[in-house]
């Protein structure tokens, strides 16, 4: 933390430095549309920064800089979130972009309310629970479906941008997308992560001539340190800026998406499944404003994303279970050694995933209030043993409101596939608005299909559906269906203390998002870690499978040995998640934090740094 005396001096200095620009720039669309005469000098890439005027944290320096520029020019958190996300569509095109979807959790300081925007992709109207099954009823090949038009859902990202700006923003879509257009046109410097992700997908990208043309210049992944330019994507942003999102949902851009999804252009000798997307599916799409999932932990109000995300529910349940374990054992989470803490966390996350897999999906009647209730957590915690891991998979519970007895169901399930490639950004502005926004195209590189002439990849989000029921005879809420949104683990989260923003956090990583976000929150609140260290801490992800993923620092050391002795079966994962977070401090001060090394390290920025 900043020393109080230094903080007082910093406040005075920041106010003096900020007085002129803030007096001249009103937070309105008219000022934004004029644009700046020049952009500020880029700040260095750093995992933590403290200061005033607002904050942005993302995985990418160019994208974070775009968000900071918006805040510096009078935009609010909604404006900066959209602009940063659009920039990530340029620099992180294998994780996010026009062809994908996402979820936004937003604290509106004027209304003193947390709201969410659901920009999740939807299935075509022709989809049924049997769409991803072979004639004999077995599941189709997952890799075959991924790299095909059949995996492509209606993109929700542009609709979310438009809905967010209209409801919360002060800038027009035209203004908010201009920096991303400029970035795509002038290019960015290729880093190791971009190079590696391209190289890892080179064989798949080569299946689609347009993807190879755009992302494999000269037939190979761009070299680290070279400049990558995507003029086609710049043109797509210009089209959205000038004509609005209607050009995608009711116009020429949408027609190009549908044509390519239904009949993908492929290299000679390559054949892929055709999609079922129609222009009617695009016309019927809507980004939905929804109430958040609300729970409480250690005196804080925790807000997350509702169905079709499982993130808000599962994070709430994990935190509730950690509280229940404290009460059951009489031992606080903060006083445990690392083995005891991770054992407790593993049991909580595996239990939450057992219930998530059984009950959560884009269907009516999801028992949300019961799943996030402390009483249900107490019932689910009754079999917790501090000295031994429960056998995996843990059976799902009965969120029926009757929690008088300690009982356990006999049926156990594991989850289906879920892509790991996503990105997350966190923004806070000087008026107190906060945005936590996770966006994705599913797998790294999505479907692998690039829309000809527009420079962006289409999602493979529909592979987030379960292809067949997890358990015969047990209802599965995540089977495909007409217009249905596949279940997600994206978990943008905002915590309030006494009604004011306290912490905002999120991460990419497929199903590991839930455990990454929960572990970051617990590390900061309970384990005595700084925000930077809570993000950097070695991670474990127990998702109710036969094994649980853990990073090398856990697996290869005494903590891993201790967990193994308790009955945990660890499997090594090189890295889990890539979190970003912002802490709102006193006196208008912000602490932005990001990864120190995962995905090459993140980029935390503030408008006026104090250190």
C-alpha positions in Angstrom: 0.0 0.0 0.0 1.0 3.6 -0.5 2.3 5.4 2.7 -0.4 7.9 4.0 2.0 10.9 3.7 3.0 10.0 0.2 -0.6 9.4 -0.6 -1.6 13.0 0.4 1.3 14.4 -1.7 0.3 12.2 -4.6 -3.3 13.3 -4.4 -2.4 17.0 -4.6 0.0 16.4 -7.4 -2.5 14.3 -9.4 -5.2 16.9 -8.9 -2.9 19.7 -10.1 -1.8 17.6 -13.1 -5.3 16.6 -13.9 -7.1 20.0 -13.5 -6.6 21.3 -17.0 -7.5 18.2 -19.1 -10.4 17.3 -16.9 -11.8 20.8 -17.0 -11.7 20.8 -20.8 -13.1 17.3 -21.5 -16.7 16.6 -20.7 -17.6 12.8 -20.5 -19.8 13.0 -23.5 -20.1 11.5 -27.0 -19.6 14.8 -28.8 -16.2 15.4 -27.2 -15.2 11.8 -27.9 -16.2 11.8 -31.5 -13.9 14.7 -32.3 -11.0 12.5 -31.2 -7.6 13.6 -29.9 -4.9 15.4 -31.9 -2.4 12.9 -30.7 -2.3 9.9 -28.5 -0.4 9.9 -25.1 3.0 8.2 -25.0 2.5 4.5 -24.2 3.1 3.4 -20.7 5.4 0.4 -20.1 4.0 -3.1 -19.7 3.8 -3.8 -16.0 1.7 -6.2 -13.8 0.8 -3.6 -11.2 0.2 0.1 -11.2 -1.3 2.5 -8.6 -2.7 5.9 -9.4 -5.6 8.2 -10.1 -8.1 9.1 -12.8 -9.2 5.5 -13.6 -7.5 2.2 -14.3 -7.4 -0.6 -17.0 -6.0 -4.1 -16.8 -5.8 -6.5 -19.6 -3.4 -9.1 -21.0 -2.1 -6.7 -23.7 -0.2 -3.4 -23.5 -1.7 -1.9 -26.6 -5.3 -2.7 -25.5 -4.8 -1.4 -22.0 -3.3 1.8 -23.5 -6.4 2.2 -25.7 -8.6 2.0 -22.5 -6.4 4.5 -20.6 -6.6 6.9 -23.6 -10.4 6.7 -23.4 -10.4 7.5 -19.7 -7.9 10.3 -20.1 -10.1 11.8 -22.8 -13.2 11.9 -20.6 -14.8 8.5 -21.4 -16.2 6.4 -18.6 -15.7 2.7 -17.7 -18.2 1.5 -20.3 -16.6 3.5 -23.1 -13.2 2.2 -22.1 -14.3 -1.4 -21.8 -15.7 -1.5 -25.3 -12.7 0.3 -26.8 -10.3 -2.0 -24.9 -12.2 -5.1 -26.0 -12.2 -4.0 -29.7 -8.4 -3.5 -29.4 -8.0 -7.0 -28.0 -9.8 -8.2 -31.1 -6.8 -6.8 -33.0 -4.0 -8.0 -30.7 -5.7 -11.1 -29.3 -7.6 -12.3 -32.4 -7.4 -15.9 -31.4 -9.2 -15.2 -28.1 -11.7 -12.5 -28.9 -13.2 -10.3 -31.6 -16.2 -9.4 -33.7 -16.9 -13.1 -34.4 -17.3 -14.1 -30.8 -19.3 -13.3 -27.6 -18.9 -12.5 -23.9 -20.3 -11.3 -20.6 -20.1 -7.9 -18.9 -20.7 -7.2 -15.2 -21.0 -3.4 -14.7 -21.3 -1.2 -11.6 -23.2 2.0 -12.4 -22.1 4.6 -9.9 -25.0 6.9 -10.6 -27.6 4.2 -10.1 -25.5 2.5 -7.4 -26.4 -0.8 -9.0 -24.6 -3.8 -10.6 -26.1 -5.0 -13.9 -24.9 -7.5 -16.5 -25.0 -7.7 -20.3 -25.2 -11.2 -21.9 -23.5 -11.2 -25.3 -23.2 -15.0 -25.5 -23.5 -16.6 -28.9 -26.7 -18.4 -29.8 -27.4 -21.6 -31.7 -29.2 -21.6 -35.1 -33.0 -22.2 -35.0 -32.4 -25.6 -36.6 -30.4 -27.0 -33.7 -31.8 -29.9 -31.6 -30.4 -32.0 -28.8 -29.2 -34.5 -31.5 -27.3 -32.0 -33.7 -23.9 -33.2 -32.5 -24.6 -36.9 -32.5 -23.8 -39.6 -35.0 -26.6 -41.7 -36.5 -26.0 -44.4 -33.9 -26.5 -41.8 -31.1 -22.8 -41.4 -30.1 -21.1 -38.0 -29.9 -19.5 -36.7 -33.1 -15.7 -36.1 -33.1 -15.0 -33.0 -31.1 -12.0 -31.8 -33.2 -14.0 -32.4 -36.3 -16.9 -30.2 -35.1 -14.5 -27.5 -33.8 -12.9 -26.7 -37.1 -16.1 -26.4 -39.1 -19.1 -24.2 -39.8 -21.3 -26.4 -37.6 -19.6 -25.0 -34.5 -20.3 -21.3 -35.3 -22.9 -19.5 -33.3 -24.4 -16.0 -33.8 -21.7 -13.6 -32.7 -22.8 -11.6 -29.7 -19.8 -9.2 -29.2 -20.9 -6.3 -31.4 -24.4 -6.4 -30.0 -23.0 -6.3 -26.4 -20.8 -3.3 -27.4 -23.7 -1.5 -28.7 -26.0 -2.3 -25.8 -23.4 -1.4 -23.3 -22.6 2.0 -24.8 -26.3 2.9 -25.2 -27.1 1.9 -21.6 -24.0 2.9 -19.7 -21.6 4.8 -22.0 -21.0 8.4 -23.0 -19.3 7.7 -26.3 -20.8 6.5 -29.6 -19.9 3.2 -31.1 -18.2 5.2 -33.9 -15.8 6.8 -31.4 -15.2 3.7 -29.3 -14.1 1.6 -32.2 -11.9 4.2 -33.8 -8.7 3.3 -31.7 -9.1 -0.4 -32.6 -9.4 0.4 -36.3 -6.3 2.6 -36.1 -4.4 -0.2 -34.3 -5.4 -2.8 -36.9 -4.4 -0.5 -39.7 -1.0 0.6 -38.4 -0.2 -2.8 -36.8 1.3 -4.0 -33.5 4.5 -5.7 -32.5 4.3 -9.5 -32.4 5.1 -10.9 -29.0 6.0 -14.5 -28.1 2.4 -15.4 -27.1 1.0 -14.3 -30.4 3.7 -16.1 -32.3 3.3 -19.3 -30.4 -0.5 -19.3 -30.7 -0.2 -18.8 -34.4 2.4 -21.5 -34.8 0.4 -24.0 -32.7 -2.6 -23.4 -35.0 -0.7 -23.2 -38.3 -1.8 -26.6 -39.5 -5.4 -25.9 -38.7 -5.3 -22.4 -40.1 -3.9 -23.7 -43.4 -7.1 -25.7 -43.9 -8.8 -22.3 -44.6 -7.2 -20.2 -47.3 -8.5 -16.9 -46.0 -7.2 -17.6 -42.5 -3.8 -18.6 -43.9 -3.7 -15.4 -45.9 -4.4 -13.2 -42.9 -2.6 -14.9 -40.1 0.1 -16.9 -41.8 1.9 -14.3 -44.0 4.5 -16.0 -46.1 3.1 -19.3 -45.0 4.3 -19.1 -41.4 3.7 -17.5 -38.0 4.8 -13.9 -37.8 8.2 -13.5 -36.2 8.5 -12.1 -32.7 9.3 -8.4 -32.9 7.8 -8.0 -36.4 4.8 -5.8 -37.1 1.5 -7.5 -37.7 -1.0 -5.5 -39.8 -4.6 -6.5 -40.4 -6.2 -4.0 -42.9 -9.2 -6.2 -43.5 -10.1 -6.1 -39.8 -9.6 -2.3 -39.9 -12.1 -2.2 -42.7 -14.6 -4.3 -40.6 -14.3 -1.9 -37.7 -14.8 1.0 -40.0 -17.9 -0.6 -41.4 -19.3 -1.1 -37.9 -18.4 2.4 -36.9 -20.0 4.0 -40.0 -23.1 1.8 -40.3 -23.6 0.5 -36.8 -24.1 -3.1 -35.6 -27.1 -3.4 -37.9 -24.6 -4.1 -40.7 -23.8 -7.4 -39.0 -27.2 -8.4 -37.7 -29.2 -7.2 -40.7 -26.8 -6.3 -43.5 -23.8 -7.2 -45.6 -21.3 -8.1 -42.9 -23.9 -10.6 -41.5 -24.5 -12.1 -44.9 -20.7 -12.7 -45.3 -20.6 -14.4 -41.9 -23.6 -16.7 -42.8 -22.2 -17.5 -46.2 -18.8 -18.6 -44.8 -20.3 -20.5 -41.8 -22.7 -22.4 -44.1 -20.1 -23.2 -46.8 -16.5 -22.6 -45.5 -13.8 -22.0 -48.1 -11.2 -24.7 -47.6 -7.9 -25.7 -49.1 -7.8 -28.3 -51.9 -8.5 -31.8 -50.5 -9.9 -30.4 -47.2 -13.6 -31.0 -46.4 -15.3 -29.7 -43.2 -18.8 -29.8 -41.8 -21.1 -27.0 -43.1 -22.9 -24.8 -40.6 -26.6 -24.1 -40.2 -26.5 -20.3 -39.4 -29.0 -18.1 -41.3 -29.6 -14.4 -41.7 -32.8 -15.0 -39.7 -30.7 -16.2 -36.7 -28.7 -13.0 -36.9 -31.8 -10.8 -37.1 -33.3 -12.4 -34.0 -30.2 -12.0 -31.9 -30.2 -9.7 -28.9 -27.7 -8.8 -26.2 -29.6 -9.2 -23.0 -29.5 -7.0 -19.9 -29.9 -9.2 -16.8 -29.7 -9.0 -13.0 -26.5 -10.4 -11.6 -25.9 -13.4 -9.3 -25.6 -11.9 -5.9 -24.0 -13.5 -2.8 -22.0 -12.4 0.2 -18.5 -13.3 1.5 -16.8 -11.9 4.6 -19.0 -8.9 4.6 -18.6 -8.1 0.9 -21.3 -8.3 -1.7 -20.2 -10.5 -4.6 -21.8 -10.0 -8.0 -21.3 -12.3 -11.0 -22.7 -13.4 -14.3 -26.1 -15.3 -14.4 -27.2 -18.2 -16.6 -26.1 -19.2 -19.3 -22.8 -18.5 -17.5 -22.2 -20.9 -14.7 -19.5 -18.6 -13.4 -21.5 -16.4 -11.1 -23.2 -19.4 -9.5 -20.1 -21.5 -9.1 -17.9 -18.7 -7.7 -20.6 -17.9 -5.1 -20.9 -21.6 -4.2 -17.2 -22.0 -3.8 -17.0 -19.0 -1.5 -20.1 -20.3 0.5 -18.5 -23.7 0.9 -15.2 -22.1 2.1 -17.3 -20.3 4.8 -19.1 -23.5 5.6 -15.8 -25.4 6.0 -14.6 -22.7 8.4 -17.7 -23.1 10.6 -17.6 -26.9 10.4 -14.0 -27.1 11.5 -13.6 -24.0 13.6 -10.5 -23.2 11.6 -10.3 -20.1 9.5 -9.0 -20.2 5.9 -6.4 -17.6 6.8 -4.8 -19.7 9.5 -4.3 -22.9 7.3 -1.0 -23.9 5.9 -0.9 -24.0 2.1 -1.7 -27.8 1.9 -4.7 -27.4 4.1 -5.9 -24.3 2.2 -5.6 -25.9 -1.2 -7.2 -29.1 0.0 -10.2 -27.1 1.3 -10.3 -25.1 -2.0 -10.2 -28.3 -4.1 -13.1 -29.8 -2.2 -15.1 -26.7 -2.6 -14.5 -26.3 -6.3 -15.1 -30.0 -7.1 -18.4 -29.8 -5.2 -19.5 -26.7 -7.0 -18.7 -28.3 -10.4 -20.7 -31.3 -9.5 -23.8 -29.1 -9.0 -22.9 -26.9 -11.9 -22.7 -29.8 -14.3 -26.1 -31.2 -13.2 -28.2 -28.0 -12.9 -26.8 -25.1 -14.9 -27.6 -24.3 -18.5 -29.7 -22.1 -20.7 -33.0 -23.7 -19.6 -36.0 -22.7 -17.5 -36.0 -23.5 -13.8 -32.3 -23.5 -12.9 -32.4 -23.4 -9.1 -30.2 -20.4 -8.9 -31.2 -19.1 -5.4 -30.8 -22.5 -3.9 -27.4 -23.1 -5.5 -26.0 -19.9 -4.1 -27.6 -20.2 -0.7 -25.4 -20.6 2.4 -27.8 -23.3 3.6 -27.2 -25.5 0.6 -23.4 -24.9 1.1 -23.7 -26.1 4.7 -25.5 -29.3 3.6 -22.9 -29.9 0.9 -20.1 -29.3 3.4 -21.3 -31.9 5.9 -19.1 -34.6 4.4 -16.0 -32.5 4.2 -13.0 -34.1 5.8 -9.9 -32.0 6.6 -7.7 -35.0 6.5 -8.9 -36.7 3.3 -10.2 -35.8 -0.2 -13.6 -37.0 -1.2 -13.5 -39.6 -4.0 -13.9 -38.0 -7.5 -16.2 -37.3 -9.1 -18.3 -36.0 -6.2 -22.0 -36.7 -6.6 -24.3 -33.7 -7.2 -26.5 -32.4 -4.4 -30.2 -31.6 -4.2 -30.8 -27.9 -4.1 -34.4 -28.4 -3.0 -34.6 -26.0 0.1 -34.7 -28.9 2.6 -31.3 -28.8 4.3 -32.0 -30.3 7.7 -30.0 -33.5 7.2 -26.6 -34.4 6.0 -27.1 -36.5 2.8 -25.3 -37.4 -0.3 -26.6 -38.4 -3.7 -25.3 -41.5 -5.4 -25.0 -40.1 -9.0 -21.7 -38.4 -10.0 -20.9 -36.7 -13.3 -17.9 -35.1 -14.9 -18.1 -32.1 -17.3 -17.8 -31.9 -21.1 -15.4 -30.0 -23.3 -14.8 -26.3 -22.9 -12.3 -24.2 -24.8 -9.4 -22.5 -22.9 -9.0 -19.4 -25.1 -10.7 -16.3 -23.8 -9.5 -12.9 -22.6 -10.6 -10.6 -19.8 -10.4 -6.9 -19.1 -11.2 -4.8 -16.0 -11.8 -1.1 -16.0 -12.6 1.5 -13.4 -13.2 5.3 -13.9 -12.9 8.4 -11.8 -16.7 8.6 -11.3 -16.8 5.2 -9.6 -18.1 3.1 -12.5 -16.5 -0.4 -12.8 -16.5 -2.9 -15.7 -15.5 -6.6 -15.5 -15.7 -8.0 -19.1 -14.8 -11.5 -20.3 -14.9 -12.2 -24.1 -14.1 -15.1 -26.3 -14.2 -17.0 -29.5 -13.9 -20.3 -27.6 -10.8 -22.4 -28.7 -7.5 -20.6 -29.5 -8.3 -19.5 -33.0 -12.0 -20.3 -32.7 -13.4 -22.4 -35.5 -10.3 -21.5 -37.6 -12.6 -19.9 -40.2 -11.9 -16.2 -41.2 -14.7 -14.2 -42.9 -13.3 -13.3 -46.3 -12.3 -9.7 -46.7 -13.0 -8.8 -43.0 -10.0 -10.2 -41.1 -11.7 -11.8 -38.1 -12.2 -15.4 -37.0 -15.5 -17.0 -36.3 -16.2 -18.6 -33.0 -16.7 -22.3 -32.3 -18.8 -21.5 -29.3 -21.4 -24.2 -30.0 -19.0 -26.9 -29.0 -19.6 -25.6 -25.4 -22.8 -27.6 -25.6 -22.7 -31.2 -24.3 -22.8 -33.4 -27.4 -24.7 -36.2 -25.6 -26.2 -36.3 -22.1 -23.6 -36.5 -19.3 -25.5 -39.3 -17.6 -28.2 -41.5 -19.3 -31.5 -40.9 -17.6 -30.5 -37.7 -15.9 -31.7 -34.3 -17.4 -28.8 -32.4 -19.0 -29.4 -28.6 -19.1 -26.5 -28.1 -21.6 -27.6 -30.0 -24.7 -28.0 -27.9 -27.9 -31.3 -26.5 -28.9 -32.8 -23.8 -31.2 -31.6 -20.3 -30.3 -30.0 -21.7 -27.1 -26.9 -20.2 -25.6 -24.3 -22.7 -24.5 -23.2 -22.8 -20.9 -20.1 -20.9 -20.1 -17.6 -20.7 -17.2 -16.8 -17.0 -17.8 -16.8 -15.3 -14.4 -16.4 -11.5 -14.5 -16.9 -10.5 -10.9 -17.3 -7.3 -9.0 -17.2 -7.1 -5.1 -18.7 -4.2 -3.2 -18.0 -3.1 0.4 -20.7 -1.0 2.0 -22.2 -0.5 -1.5 -19.0 0.8 -3.1 -16.6 -0.9 -5.5 -14.0 -2.8 -3.7 -12.5 -5.4 -6.2 -13.2 -6.4 -9.8 -11.6 -9.5 -11.2 -11.9 -12.0 -14.1 -9.8 -14.4 -16.2 -9.7 -16.5 -19.4 -9.2 -20.2 -19.3 -12.4 -22.2 -20.1 -13.7 -24.1 -17.1 -10.6 -23.1 -15.1 -11.9 -19.5 -15.1 -14.1 -20.3 -12.1 -11.3 -21.7 -10.0 -8.9 -18.9 -11.1 -11.3 -16.1 -10.1 -12.2 -17.8 -6.8 -8.6 -18.5 -5.9 -7.6 -14.9 -6.7 -10.4 -13.6 -4.5 -9.5 -16.0 -1.6 -5.8 -15.2 -2.0 -6.4 -11.5 -1.6 -9.1 -11.6 1.1 -8.0 -14.6 3.2 -4.4 -15.5 2.5 -2.7 -12.2 3.2 -1.5 -11.8 -0.4 -1.2 -8.5 -2.2 -3.4 -8.2 -5.3 -0.4 -8.8 -7.5 0.7 -11.8 -5.5 -2.9 -13.2 -5.4 -2.9 -13.2 -9.2 0.6 -14.6 -9.5 0.1 -17.4 -7.0 0.4 -20.9 -8.2 -3.0 -22.3 -9.1 -4.9 -25.5 -8.7 -8.1 -26.2 -10.6 -10.3 -29.1 -9.3 -13.3 -29.5 -11.6 -14.6 -32.8 -10.3 -12.7 -34.9 -12.8 -10.6 -38.0 -12.0 -7.6 -35.6 -11.7 -7.2 -32.0 -10.8 -4.9 -29.6 -12.7 -2.2 -27.8 -10.9 0.8 -25.7 -12.0 4.3 -27.0 -11.6 5.1 -24.9 -8.5 2.4 -27.0 -6.7 2.9 -30.4 -8.4 6.7 -30.5 -8.1 7.0 -29.3 -4.5 6.1 -30.2 -0.9 2.6 -28.8 -1.3 1.9 -31.2 -4.1 3.2 -34.1 -2.0 1.0 -33.0 0.9 -2.1 -32.9 -1.3 -1.3 -36.3 -2.8 -1.0 -37.7 0.7 -4.6 -36.4 1.3 -5.8 -38.4 -1.7 -5.7 -35.7 -4.4 -4.6 -36.8 -7.9 -2.8 -34.0 -9.5 -2.0 -33.5 -13.1 0.5 -30.8 -14.2 -0.8 -27.8 -16.2 1.9 -25.4 -17.4 -0.3 -22.4 -16.6 -3.9 -21.9 -15.5 -5.7 -18.7 -16.3 -4.5 -15.1 -16.9 -6.3 -12.9 -14.4 -6.7 -9.1 -14.3 -8.1 -7.1 -11.4 -8.6 -3.6 -10.1 -8.9 -2.6 -6.5 -10.7 0.7 -5.6 -8.8 2.4 -2.8 -9.5 5.5 -0.8 -9.2 9.1 -2.1 -9.9 8.1 -5.7 -6.9 5.9 -5.8 -6.8 2.6 -7.9 -4.6 -0.4 -7.9 -4.6 -2.2 -11.2 -3.0 -5.7 -11.4 -2.4 -8.3 -14.0 -0.3 -11.5 -14.5 3.4 -11.3 -13.9 4.3 -14.1 -16.3 1.3 -16.1 -17.6 0.6 -15.4 -21.3 3.7 -13.3 -21.3 2.5 -11.1 -18.5 -0.4 -8.7 -18.4 -0.6 -4.9 -18.6 -2.0 -2.9 -15.7 -2.3 0.9 -16.2 -3.8 3.9 -14.5 -4.4 7.4 -15.9 -2.0 9.2 -13.5 0.5 6.8 -11.8 1.8 7.6 -8.4 4.4 4.9 -8.3 
